[in-house]
Amino acid sequence: MESIDTLKEELERLNLELDQTSSEKNQAAQYGLVLLEEKENLQTRCEELEALYENTKHELENTREALAKFQTTHRVATASGIETEESLLSESAARETSLNSQIIELEREAKQVSPLTKDGASSILFQS
């Protein structure tokens, strides 16, 4: 009878071990499912971040291009403004020179006319 009792005990021990192993197997399976779900969530998040990165990269390229165009336009406008200013200064200097020449010429003519006017006025006075 001892061997039947021993066998029953062995059978009970094996059943308990089987139950424990089955329980561990179920826990491992549940843990594996949780890991798979977490992996899927991480992959989705990674794809979202990669898309955001690409969009941001594209926006940065567009912004750099716009900045380069603005800088070029600004340089051209500044150069044009400087050229216009230099042209106006040159025209102003030429006009000033011309006006100074006219003033000198008019002063010279006035000096030449002035003695004549004095002589002419004297002769008119003496003729009367």
N, CA, C and O atoms as a GROMACS GRO file, in nm:
protein
  512
    1MET      N    1   0.080  -0.118   0.000
    1MET     CA    2   0.000   0.000   0.000
    1MET      C    3   0.085   0.126   0.000
    1MET      O    4   0.045   0.234  -0.043
    2GLU      N    5   0.199   0.106   0.048
    2GLU     CA    6   0.288   0.220   0.053
    2GLU      C    7   0.321   0.269  -0.085
    2GLU      O    8   0.333   0.390  -0.106
    3SER      N    9   0.334   0.183  -0.176
    3SER     CA   10   0.368   0.225  -0.309
    3SER      C   11   0.252   0.298  -0.375
    3SER      O   12   0.274   0.388  -0.456
    4ILE      N   13   0.130   0.263  -0.343
    4ILE     CA   14   0.015   0.335  -0.396
    4ILE      C   15   0.011   0.474  -0.334
    4ILE      O   16  -0.016   0.572  -0.403
    5ASP      N   17   0.037   0.482  -0.203
    5ASP     CA   18   0.039   0.612  -0.138
    5ASP      C   19   0.152   0.698  -0.194
    5ASP      O   20   0.136   0.818  -0.217
    6THR      N   21   0.264   0.636  -0.215
    6THR     CA   22   0.379   0.707  -0.271
    6THR      C   23   0.345   0.753  -0.412
    6THR      O   24   0.377   0.865  -0.451
    7LEU      N   25   0.281   0.668  -0.488
    7LEU     CA   26   0.243   0.704  -0.623
    7LEU      C   27   0.139   0.816  -0.623
    7LEU      O   28   0.143   0.906  -0.707
    8LYS      N   29   0.045   0.810  -0.529
    8LYS     CA   30  -0.055   0.915  -0.518
    8LYS      C   31   0.011   1.048  -0.483
    8LYS      O   32  -0.021   1.153  -0.538
    9GLU      N   33   0.105   1.041  -0.388
    9GLU     CA   34   0.177   1.164  -0.349
    9GLU      C   35   0.257   1.218  -0.468
    9GLU      O   36   0.261   1.338  -0.494
   10GLU      N   37   0.320   1.125  -0.538
   10GLU     CA   38   0.398   1.165  -0.656
   10GLU      C   39   0.307   1.223  -0.762
   10GLU      O   40   0.343   1.321  -0.827
   11LEU      N   41   0.191   1.166  -0.780
   11LEU     CA   42   0.094   1.215  -0.876
   11LEU      C   43   0.044   1.353  -0.835
   11LEU      O   44   0.030   1.443  -0.918
   12GLU      N   45   0.016   1.371  -0.705
   12GLU     CA   46  -0.029   1.501  -0.656
   12GLU      C   47   0.080   1.606  -0.674
   12GLU      O   48   0.052   1.719  -0.716
   13ARG      N   49   0.205   1.568  -0.643
   13ARG     CA   50   0.317   1.661  -0.660
   13ARG      C   51   0.332   1.699  -0.807
   13ARG      O   52   0.354   1.816  -0.840
   14LEU      N   53   0.321   1.601  -0.896
   14LEU     CA   54   0.334   1.628  -1.038
   14LEU      C   55   0.219   1.715  -1.089
   14LEU      O   56   0.239   1.801  -1.175
   15ASN      N   57   0.098   1.692  -1.036
   15ASN     CA   58  -0.017   1.776  -1.075
   15ASN      C   59   0.004   1.921  -1.030
   15ASN      O   60  -0.024   2.015  -1.104
   16LEU      N   61   0.054   1.936  -0.906
   16LEU     CA   62   0.081   2.071  -0.856
   16LEU      C   63   0.189   2.138  -0.943
   16LEU      O   64   0.178   2.256  -0.978
   17GLU      N   65   0.290   2.062  -0.976
   17GLU     CA   66   0.398   2.115  -1.060
   17GLU      C   67   0.344   2.152  -1.198
   17GLU      O   68   0.382   2.254  -1.255
   18LEU      N   69   0.257   2.068  -1.249
   18LEU     CA   70   0.195   2.095  -1.380
   18LEU      C   71   0.110   2.222  -1.374
   18LEU      O   72   0.114   2.306  -1.464
   19ASP      N   73   0.031   2.234  -1.266
   19ASP     CA   74  -0.050   2.353  -1.249
   19ASP      C   75   0.038   2.478  -1.240
   19ASP      O   76   0.008   2.581  -1.302
   20GLN      N   77   0.145   2.469  -1.163
   20GLN     CA   78   0.236   2.582  -1.147
   20GLN      C   79   0.302   2.617  -1.281
   20GLN      O   80   0.314   2.734  -1.316
   21THR      N   81   0.344   2.514  -1.355
   21THR     CA   82   0.407   2.537  -1.485
   21THR      C   83   0.307   2.598  -1.582
   21THR      O   84   0.340   2.688  -1.659
   22SER      N   85   0.184   2.548  -1.578
   22SER     CA   86   0.079   2.602  -1.664
   22SER      C   87   0.051   2.748  -1.629
   22SER      O   88   0.034   2.832  -1.717
   23SER      N   89   0.047   2.778  -1.501
   23SER     CA   90   0.025   2.914  -1.456
   23SER      C   91   0.140   3.006  -1.503
   23SER      O   92   0.116   3.117  -1.551
   24GLU      N   93   0.262   2.958  -1.488
   24GLU     CA   94   0.379   3.035  -1.533
   24GLU      C   95   0.376   3.056  -1.684
   24GLU      O   96   0.411   3.162  -1.735
   25LYS      N   97   0.333   2.951  -1.754
   25LYS     CA   98   0.323   2.960  -1.900
   25LYS      C   99   0.220   3.065  -1.940
   25LYS      O  100   0.244   3.144  -2.031
   26ASN      N  101   0.105   3.067  -1.870
   26ASN     CA  102   0.000   3.166  -1.898
   26ASN      C  103   0.051   3.309  -1.868
   26ASN      O  104   0.028   3.402  -1.945
   27GLN      N  105   0.121   3.322  -1.755
   27GLN     CA  106   0.177   3.453  -1.720
   27GLN      C  107   0.279   3.499  -1.825
   27GLN      O  108   0.281   3.616  -1.864
   28ALA      N  109   0.363   3.405  -1.870
   28ALA     CA  110   0.461   3.438  -1.974
   28ALA      C  111   0.392   3.479  -2.104
   28ALA      O  112   0.436   3.572  -2.172
   29ALA      N  113   0.284   3.409  -2.138
   29ALA     CA  114   0.210   3.442  -2.259
   29ALA      C  115   0.147   3.581  -2.247
   29ALA      O  116   0.151   3.661  -2.340
   30GLN      N  117   0.087   3.609  -2.129
   30GLN     CA  118   0.029   3.742  -2.108
   30GLN      C  119   0.137   3.850  -2.112
   30GLN      O  120   0.117   3.956  -2.172
   31TYR      N  121   0.250   3.823  -2.051
   31TYR     CA  122   0.363   3.918  -2.053
   31TYR      C  123   0.409   3.939  -2.198
   31TYR      O  124   0.438   4.052  -2.238
   32GLY      N  125   0.415   3.831  -2.276
   32GLY     CA  126   0.454   3.841  -2.417
   32GLY      C  127   0.355   3.926  -2.496
   32GLY      O  128   0.396   4.007  -2.580
   33LEU      N  129   0.225   3.909  -2.469
   33LEU     CA  130   0.123   3.991  -2.536
   33LEU      C  131   0.137   4.138  -2.500
   33LEU      O  132   0.124   4.226  -2.585
   34VAL      N  133   0.164   4.164  -2.371
   34VAL     CA  134   0.184   4.303  -2.327
   34VAL      C  135   0.306   4.362  -2.398
   34VAL      O  136   0.303   4.476  -2.443
   35LEU      N  137   0.413   4.283  -2.407
   35LEU     CA  138   0.534   4.330  -2.477
   35LEU      C  139   0.507   4.356  -2.625
   35LEU      O  140   0.555   4.456  -2.680
   36LEU      N  141   0.432   4.268  -2.689
   36LEU     CA  142   0.397   4.289  -2.830
   36LEU      C  143   0.315   4.417  -2.848
   36LEU      O  144   0.337   4.493  -2.942
   37GLU      N  145   0.219   4.438  -2.758
   37GLU     CA  146   0.138   4.559  -2.766
   37GLU      C  147   0.224   4.684  -2.744
   37GLU      O  148   0.209   4.784  -2.814
   38GLU      N  149   0.314   4.676  -2.645
   38GLU     CA  150   0.404   4.789  -2.619
   38GLU      C  151   0.497   4.815  -2.738
   38GLU      O  152   0.524   4.929  -2.774
   39LYS      N  153   0.544   4.706  -2.800
   39LYS     CA  154   0.630   4.720  -2.918
   39LYS      C  155   0.553   4.788  -3.031
   39LYS      O  156   0.607   4.877  -3.098
   40GLU      N  157   0.429   4.748  -3.050
   40GLU     CA  158   0.346   4.806  -3.154
   40GLU      C  159   0.323   4.955  -3.128
   40GLU      O  160   0.332   5.037  -3.219
   41ASN      N  161   0.295   4.990  -3.002
   41ASN     CA  162   0.278   5.131  -2.965
   41ASN      C  163   0.406   5.211  -2.989
   41ASN      O  164   0.402   5.323  -3.038
   42LEU      N  165   0.520   5.151  -2.954
   42LEU     CA  166   0.648   5.219  -2.974
   42LEU      C  167   0.678   5.237  -3.123
   42LEU      O  168   0.731   5.340  -3.164
   43GLN      N  169   0.644   5.136  -3.203
   43GLN     CA  170   0.666   5.148  -3.347
   43GLN      C  171   0.578   5.260  -3.405
   43GLN      O  172   0.624   5.338  -3.489
   44THR      N  173   0.453   5.266  -3.361
   44THR     CA  174   0.363   5.370  -3.408
   44THR      C  175   0.417   5.507  -3.368
   44THR      O  176   0.420   5.600  -3.449
   45ARG      N  177   0.461   5.519  -3.243
   45ARG     CA  178   0.517   5.647  -3.196
   45ARG      C  179   0.643   5.683  -3.274
   45ARG      O  180   0.665   5.799  -3.308
   46CYS      N  181   0.725   5.584  -3.302
   46CYS     CA  182   0.848   5.606  -3.380
   46CYS      C  183   0.813   5.656  -3.520
   46CYS      O  184   0.876   5.750  -3.570
   47GLU      N  185   0.715   5.595  -3.583
   47GLU     CA  186   0.672   5.639  -3.716
   47GLU      C  187   0.618   5.782  -3.713
   47GLU      O  188   0.646   5.861  -3.803
   48GLU      N  189   0.542   5.815  -3.609
   48GLU     CA  190   0.490   5.952  -3.594
   48GLU      C  191   0.605   6.051  -3.580
   48GLU      O  192   0.605   6.157  -3.642
   49LEU      N  193   0.703   6.014  -3.497
   49LEU     CA  194   0.818   6.104  -3.476
   49LEU      C  195   0.902   6.119  -3.603
   49LEU      O  196   0.953   6.227  -3.632
   50GLU      N  197   0.916   6.008  -3.678
   50GLU     CA  198   0.991   6.016  -3.805
   50GLU      C  199   0.919   6.107  -3.904
   50GLU      O  200   0.982   6.185  -3.974
   51ALA      N  201   0.786   6.097  -3.910
   51ALA     CA  202   0.708   6.183  -3.999
   51ALA      C  203   0.721   6.329  -3.956
   51ALA      O  204   0.738   6.418  -4.039
   52LEU      N  205   0.713   6.354  -3.826
   52LEU     CA  206   0.730   6.489  -3.773
   52LEU      C  207   0.869   6.542  -3.805
   52LEU      O  208   0.885   6.658  -3.842
   53TYR      N  209   0.969   6.456  -3.791
   53TYR     CA  210   1.106   6.495  -3.823
   53TYR      C  211   1.119   6.534  -3.971
   53TYR      O  212   1.180   6.636  -4.003
   54GLU      N  213   1.061   6.453  -4.059
   54GLU     CA  214   1.068   6.482  -4.203
   54GLU      C  215   0.996   6.613  -4.236
   54GLU      O  216   1.046   6.693  -4.316
   55ASN      N  217   0.879   6.634  -4.174
   55ASN     CA  218   0.806   6.759  -4.197
   55ASN      C  219   0.885   6.879  -4.149
   55ASN      O  220   0.893   6.981  -4.217
   56THR      N  221   0.944   6.866  -4.030
   56THR     CA  222   1.023   6.976  -3.974
   56THR      C  223   1.146   7.002  -4.058
   56THR      O  224   1.185   7.116  -4.079
   57LYS      N  225   1.207   6.894  -4.107
   57LYS     CA  226   1.324   6.907  -4.193
   57LYS      C  227   1.287   6.981  -4.322
   57LYS      O  228   1.360   7.068  -4.368
   58HIS      N  229   1.172   6.945  -4.378
   58HIS     CA  230   1.124   7.010  -4.501
   58HIS      C  231   1.096   7.159  -4.475
   58HIS      O  232   1.131   7.245  -4.556
   59GLU      N  233   1.031   7.187  -4.362
   59GLU     CA  234   1.003   7.327  -4.326
   59GLU      C  235   1.133   7.405  -4.309
   59GLU      O  236   1.142   7.521  -4.350
   60LEU      N  237   1.232   7.343  -4.249
   60LEU     CA  238   1.361   7.409  -4.230
   60LEU      C  239   1.425   7.440  -4.364
   60LEU      O  240   1.478   7.550  -4.383
   61GLU      N  241   1.420   7.347  -4.458
   61GLU     CA  242   1.476   7.370  -4.591
   61GLU      C  243   1.403   7.486  -4.660
   61GLU      O  244   1.466   7.572  -4.721
   62ASN      N  245   1.269   7.488  -4.649
   62ASN     CA  246   1.191   7.597  -4.708
   62ASN      C  247   1.227   7.730  -4.645
   62ASN      O  248   1.239   7.831  -4.714
   63THR      N  249   1.242   7.730  -4.514
   63THR     CA  250   1.277   7.853  -4.443
   63THR      C  251   1.416   7.901  -4.484
   63THR      O  252   1.437   8.021  -4.502
   64ARG      N  253   1.509   7.809  -4.498
   64ARG     CA  254   1.644   7.847  -4.541
   64ARG      C  255   1.641   7.907  -4.681
   64ARG      O  256   1.709   8.006  -4.709
   65GLU      N  257   1.562   7.845  -4.771
   65GLU     CA  258   1.551   7.897  -4.908
   65GLU      C  259   1.489   8.038  -4.906
   65GLU      O  260   1.535   8.128  -4.976
   66ALA      N  261   1.385   8.054  -4.826
   66ALA     CA  262   1.320   8.186  -4.817
   66ALA      C  263   1.417   8.290  -4.761
   66ALA      O  264   1.420   8.404  -4.807
   67LEU      N  265   1.495   8.250  -4.661
   67LEU     CA  266   1.594   8.341  -4.604
   67LEU      C  267   1.699   8.379  -4.708
   67LEU      O  268   1.737   8.496  -4.718
   68ALA      N  269   1.745   8.283  -4.784
   68ALA     CA  270   1.846   8.310  -4.887
   68ALA      C  271   1.788   8.406  -4.992
   68ALA      O  272   1.857   8.499  -5.035
   69LYS      N  273   1.663   8.384  -5.033
   69LYS     CA  274   1.599   8.474  -5.130
   69LYS      C  275   1.586   8.614  -5.072
   69LYS      O  276   1.612   8.713  -5.140
   70PHE      N  277   1.544   8.623  -4.945
   70PHE     CA  278   1.530   8.753  -4.880
   70PHE      C  279   1.665   8.824  -4.873
   70PHE      O  280   1.674   8.944  -4.901
   71GLN      N  281   1.769   8.751  -4.834
   71GLN     CA  282   1.902   8.812  -4.824
   71GLN      C  283   1.949   8.862  -4.960
   71GLN      O  284   2.006   8.971  -4.970
   72THR      N  285   1.925   8.784  -5.065
   72THR     CA  286   1.963   8.826  -5.200
   72THR      C  287   1.886   8.951  -5.240
   72THR      O  288   1.944   9.047  -5.291
   73THR      N  289   1.756   8.950  -5.218
   73THR     CA  290   1.672   9.066  -5.250
   73THR      C  291   1.718   9.188  -5.171
   73THR      O  292   1.726   9.298  -5.225
   74HIS      N  293   1.748   9.167  -5.044
   74HIS     CA  294   1.792   9.278  -4.960
   74HIS      C  295   1.925   9.334  -5.010
   74HIS      O  296   1.944   9.456  -5.014
   75ARG      N  297   2.018   9.244  -5.048
   75ARG     CA  298   2.147   9.290  -5.100
   75ARG      C  299   2.128   9.371  -5.228
   75ARG      O  300   2.190   9.476  -5.245
   76VAL      N  301   2.042   9.321  -5.317
   76VAL     CA  302   2.016   9.391  -5.443
   76VAL      C  303   1.953   9.527  -5.416
   76VAL      O  304   1.992   9.627  -5.475
   77ALA      N  305   1.855   9.529  -5.326
   77ALA     CA  306   1.788   9.655  -5.294
   77ALA      C  307   1.886   9.753  -5.230
   77ALA      O  308   1.884   9.872  -5.261
   78THR      N  309   1.970   9.704  -5.142
   78THR     CA  310   2.069   9.790  -5.078
   78THR      C  311   2.167   9.844  -5.180
   78THR      O  312   2.200   9.963  -5.180
   79ALA      N  313   2.214   9.756  -5.268
   79ALA     CA  314   2.308   9.800  -5.373
   79ALA      C  315   2.241   9.903  -5.463
   79ALA      O  316   2.303  10.003  -5.500
   80SER      N  317   2.117   9.879  -5.499
   80SER     CA  318   2.043   9.972  -5.584
   80SER      C  319   2.026  10.105  -5.513
   80SER      O  320   2.041  10.212  -5.573
   81GLY      N  321   1.994  10.100  -5.384
   81GLY     CA  322   1.978  10.222  -5.306
   81GLY      C  323   2.108  10.300  -5.298
   81GLY      O  324   2.108  10.422  -5.308
   82ILE      N  325   2.218  10.229  -5.280
   82ILE     CA  326   2.349  10.294  -5.274
   82ILE      C  327   2.382  10.356  -5.408
   82ILE      O  328   2.431  10.469  -5.415
   83GLU      N  329   2.356  10.282  -5.517
   83GLU     CA  330   2.382  10.336  -5.651
   83GLU      C  331   2.298  10.461  -5.676
   83GLU      O  332   2.347  10.559  -5.732
   84THR      N  333   2.171  10.455  -5.636
   84THR     CA  334   2.083  10.571  -5.653
   84THR      C  335   2.135  10.690  -5.574
   84THR      O  336   2.139  10.802  -5.623
   85GLU      N  337   2.174  10.664  -5.450
   85GLU     CA  338   2.226  10.771  -5.366
   85GLU      C  339   2.354  10.831  -5.426
   85GLU      O  340   2.370  10.953  -5.430
   86GLU      N  341   2.444  10.744  -5.473
   86GLU     CA  342   2.568  10.792  -5.534
   86GLU      C  343   2.537  10.873  -5.660
   86GLU      O  344   2.601  10.976  -5.686
   87SER      N  345   2.440  10.826  -5.738
   87SER     CA  346   2.401  10.898  -5.859
   87SER      C  347   2.344  11.035  -5.824
   87SER      O  348   2.379  11.135  -5.887
   88LEU      N  349   2.258  11.040  -5.723
   88LEU     CA  350   2.202  11.168  -5.681
   88LEU      C  351   2.310  11.262  -5.628
   88LEU      O  352   2.308  11.382  -5.657
   89LEU      N  353   2.403  11.207  -5.552
   89LEU     CA  354   2.514  11.290  -5.502
   89LEU      C  355   2.598  11.343  -5.618
   89LEU      O  356   2.640  11.459  -5.617
   90SER      N  357   2.622  11.259  -5.716
   90SER     CA  358   2.701  11.300  -5.832
   90SER      C  359   2.628  11.409  -5.909
   90SER      O  360   2.687  11.510  -5.949
   91GLU      N  361   2.497  11.389  -5.931
   91GLU     CA  362   2.417  11.490  -6.002
   91GLU      C  363   2.416  11.621  -5.923
   91GLU      O  364   2.426  11.729  -5.980
   92SER      N  365   2.402  11.610  -5.792
   92SER     CA  366   2.399  11.729  -5.707
   92SER      C  367   2.532  11.803  -5.714
   92SER      O  368   2.535  11.926  -5.721
   93ALA      N  369   2.642  11.729  -5.711
   93ALA     CA  370   2.775  11.791  -5.720
   93ALA      C  371   2.792  11.859  -5.856
   93ALA      O  372   2.846  11.970  -5.863
   94ALA      N  373   2.748  11.794  -5.961
   94ALA     CA  374   2.758  11.852  -6.095
   94ALA      C  375   2.673  11.978  -6.106
   94ALA      O  376   2.715  12.077  -6.165
   95ARG      N  377   2.555  11.974  -6.049
   95ARG     CA  378   2.467  12.091  -6.052
   95ARG      C  379   2.527  12.206  -5.972
   95ARG      O  380   2.523  12.322  -6.013
   96GLU      N  381   2.584  12.170  -5.856
   96GLU     CA  382   2.648  12.272  -5.772
   96GLU      C  383   2.764  12.337  -5.848
   96GLU      O  384   2.780  12.459  -5.846
   97THR      N  385   2.844  12.255  -5.914
   97THR     CA  386   2.956  12.307  -5.994
   97THR      C  387   2.905  12.397  -6.105
   97THR      O  388   2.960  12.505  -6.129
   98SER      N  389   2.800  12.354  -6.173
   98SER     CA  390   2.742  12.434  -6.281
   98SER      C  391   2.688  12.567  -6.228
   98SER      O  392   2.710  12.672  -6.288
   99LEU      N  393   2.618  12.559  -6.115
   99LEU     CA  394   2.562  12.683  -6.058
   99LEU      C  395   2.674  12.776  -6.012
   99LEU      O  396   2.665  12.898  -6.030
  100ASN      N  397   2.778  12.720  -5.952
  100ASN     CA  398   2.892  12.803  -5.910
  100ASN      C  399   2.957  12.870  -6.031
  100ASN      O  400   2.995  12.987  -6.025
  101SER      N  401   2.969  12.796  -6.142
  101SER     CA  402   3.025  12.854  -6.264
  101SER      C  403   2.936  12.967  -6.314
  101SER      O  404   2.987  13.072  -6.354
  102GLN      N  405   2.805  12.946  -6.312
  102GLN     CA  406   2.712  13.050  -6.356
  102GLN      C  407   2.723  13.174  -6.267
  102GLN      O  408   2.720  13.287  -6.315
  103ILE      N  409   2.736  13.151  -6.135
  103ILE     CA  410   2.749  13.263  -6.041
  103ILE      C  411   2.875  13.342  -6.070
  103ILE      O  412   2.874  13.465  -6.075
  104ILE      N  413   2.986  13.270  -6.090
  104ILE     CA  414   3.113  13.336  -6.120
  104ILE      C  415   3.101  13.416  -6.250
  104ILE      O  416   3.148  13.530  -6.258
  105GLU      N  417   3.041  13.357  -6.350
  105GLU     CA  418   3.024  13.424  -6.478
  105GLU      C  419   2.935  13.548  -6.463
  105GLU      O  420   2.965  13.654  -6.519
  106LEU      N  421   2.828  13.534  -6.390
  106LEU     CA  422   2.738  13.647  -6.368
  106LEU      C  423   2.807  13.758  -6.288
  106LEU      O  424   2.788  13.876  -6.315
  107GLU      N  425   2.888  13.718  -6.188
  107GLU     CA  426   2.962  13.818  -6.112
  107GLU      C  427   3.062  13.890  -6.202
  107GLU      O  428   3.077  14.012  -6.191
  108ARG      N  429   3.129  13.818  -6.289
  108ARG     CA  430   3.224  13.877  -6.383
  108ARG      C  431   3.152  13.975  -6.475
  108ARG      O  432   3.200  14.086  -6.500
  109GLU      N  433   3.036  13.930  -6.528
  109GLU     CA  434   2.958  14.019  -6.615
  109GLU      C  435   2.910  14.142  -6.539
  109GLU      O  436   2.907  14.252  -6.594
  110ALA      N  437   2.872  14.122  -6.413
  110ALA     CA  438   2.824  14.234  -6.333
  110ALA      C  439   2.936  14.335  -6.310
  110ALA      O  440   2.912  14.456  -6.310
  111LYS      N  441   3.058  14.285  -6.290
  111LYS     CA  442   3.172  14.375  -6.271
  111LYS      C  443   3.202  14.451  -6.399
  111LYS      O  444   3.237  14.569  -6.397
  112GLN      N  445   3.187  14.382  -6.511
  112GLN     CA  446   3.214  14.448  -6.639
  112GLN      C  447   3.106  14.551  -6.669
  112GLN      O  448   3.136  14.659  -6.722
  113VAL      N  449   2.984  14.521  -6.636
  113VAL     CA  450   2.873  14.611  -6.663
  113VAL      C  451   2.876  14.727  -6.564
  113VAL      O  452   2.836  14.838  -6.599
  114SER      N  453   2.922  14.704  -6.446
  114SER     CA  454   2.923  14.806  -6.341
  114SER      C  455   3.006  14.927  -6.378
  114SER      O  456   2.957  15.039  -6.361
  115PRO      N  457   3.130  14.914  -6.428
  115PRO     CA  458   3.203  15.034  -6.467
  115PRO      C  459   3.134  15.105  -6.582
  115PRO      O  460   3.135  15.228  -6.588
  116LEU      N  461   3.076  15.031  -6.672
  116LEU     CA  462   3.006  15.093  -6.783
  116LEU      C  463   2.886  15.171  -6.733
  116LEU      O  464   2.858  15.281  -6.781
  117THR      N  465   2.817  15.117  -6.639
  117THR     CA  466   2.700  15.182  -6.585
  117THR      C  467   2.741  15.310  -6.514
  117THR      O  468   2.673  15.411  -6.527
  118LYS      N  469   2.849  15.308  -6.442
  118LYS     CA  470   2.897  15.428  -6.373
  118LYS      C  471   2.940  15.532  -6.475
  118LYS      O  472   2.907  15.650  -6.462
  119ASP      N  473   3.014  15.488  -6.578
  119ASP     CA  474   3.056  15.581  -6.683
  119ASP      C  475   2.934  15.632  -6.759
  119ASP      O  476   2.924  15.750  -6.790
  120GLY      N  477   2.845  15.542  -6.787
  120GLY     CA  478   2.725  15.579  -6.861
  120GLY      C  479   2.641  15.674  -6.778
  120GLY      O  480   2.585  15.769  -6.833
  121ALA      N  481   2.631  15.652  -6.651
  121ALA     CA  482   2.553  15.740  -6.565
  121ALA      C  483   2.620  15.875  -6.555
  121ALA      O  484   2.553  15.978  -6.552
  122SER      N  485   2.753  15.876  -6.550
  122SER     CA  486   2.826  16.004  -6.542
  122SER      C  487   2.808  16.082  -6.670
  122SER      O  488   2.786  16.203  -6.667
  123SER      N  489   2.817  16.012  -6.782
  123SER     CA  490   2.802  16.083  -6.908
  123SER      C  491   2.661  16.135  -6.926
  123SER      O  492   2.640  16.239  -6.988
  124ILE      N  493   2.565  16.061  -6.873
  124ILE     CA  494   2.428  16.107  -6.884
  124ILE      C  495   2.411  16.231  -6.799
  124ILE      O  496   2.343  16.325  -6.839
  125LEU      N  497   2.472  16.231  -6.683
  125LEU     CA  498   2.461  16.347  -6.595
  125LEU      C  499   2.528  16.469  -6.658
  125LEU      O  500   2.478  16.581  -6.648
  126PHE      N  501   2.641  16.445  -6.723
  126PHE     CA  502   2.714  16.558  -6.782
  126PHE      C  503   2.645  16.607  -6.908
  126PHE      O  504   2.661  16.724  -6.944
  127GLN      N  505   2.572  16.525  -6.974
  127GLN     CA  506   2.504  16.564  -7.097
  127GLN      C  507   2.382  16.649  -7.067
  127GLN      O  508   2.339  16.727  -7.152
  128SER      N  509   2.328  16.637  -6.956
  128SER     CA  510   2.207  16.709  -6.928
  128SER      C  511   2.237  16.846  -6.900
  128SER      O  512   2.147  16.925  -6.874
   0.00000   0.00000   0.00000
